[in-house]
Amino acid sequence: RHRIYGAICILSFLPSLVWFNAISPVGPNADVRYRLDAWMHPPVKEPLADGKSLSYWASRAQNVADESEPAIAAIRSMGTNGLNALIREFQTGEGYWVVGEPRPQPWSVRQHAAEALIKLGTNSVAAVPVMIESLKSPDLNTREQAAEFLGVAGDASPKVVNALIQALEDQTTEYYATESLARLAEVDPAIVSQLAGVANGSRPKAAYWAMVALSETGQTTLPVLPDLIQCVQ
């Protein structure tokens, strides 16, 4: 009887032992929380180039020219799928990962996506609406990246210019917004008049950075010399 009773007890505890083993961390990412996260967020299907994922190429876009140029060429070869995936990764911070491996840190994925979009230049103009909205992000790095991007996408529309002018009063984005406005002013000289208006306006911080942008546009500021003289006075 004792043996039978002991066997019953052992058998009754076996399911508990199996469950306990399941929740114990048998690997760096094998606990229940990771498995639940893996189930809720399956691996993102990214486009490939030369057998390597978008995340792979994006992580090399910020390197020296010998590495970044092939990376950007590979991303360009992915076409619209690659661009849309970069925009998604900039927004969500989630790139390619495999269950059982460490998930990519959101900040690094977003950083790589931002740098790749900036390097793509005018080929990434589809990301402009997302970047305008990102200038309002609570994340400092996201705002900074958005301000830098808007200067290289080649879109000098009023929405972009107005968003960058507003960003002149943000301590995080003021520098990149200034550089972007100076770059866009070379594409559309009408922006020079807007900058002169801001420089002559009642917002001291924005006025200062608008003047810095004007100082970088060279001879394109000639039409607004009267405004600049008034600022000096």
RABEL-V721311 format. One line per field, one symbol per residue. phi: phi as a letter, one per 30 degrees, with the letter a starting at -180 (. if undefined). psi: psi as a letter, one per 20 degrees, with the letter a starting at -180 (. if undefined). burial: # if it has 16 or more other C-alpha atoms within 10 Angstrom, else .. A space follows every 10 residues. Layout:
phi = ???
psi = ???
burial = ???
//
This chain:
phi = .ddddddddd dddeeddddd ddcdddadbc dddddddddd bdeddcdcbh ibdeeddddc dcddedcddd ddddddddid dddddddddd dcibcdacej cddddedddd dddddddddd iddcdddeed dddddcdddd dddddddded dcdiccdedd ddddddddcc edcedddddd dddddddbed dedddddddc dccedddddd dddddccidd dedceedddd ddd
psi = ghgggggggg hhighhgggh hhiqnirhkj rggghghhhh nqppoqqqpk jqrghghhij hjarhhhhgh ghhghhiibh ggghhggghh hhkpbpqppi qpqqpghhgg gggghghghh ciikhiiggg hghiijqipg hggghghggi iiijokqhgg ghhhhhiijp hhigghhggg ghghhhgnih hghghhgghj ajogghgghh hgghiiicii ighkghghhh hh.
burial = .......... .......... ........## ...#...#.. .....####. ..######## ##.....##. ##.###.#.. .##.###### #.#####... ..##..#.## ########## .####.##.. ##.##..... ########## ######...# #.###.#### .######### ######.#.. ########## .....##### ####.##..# #..#..##.. ...
//
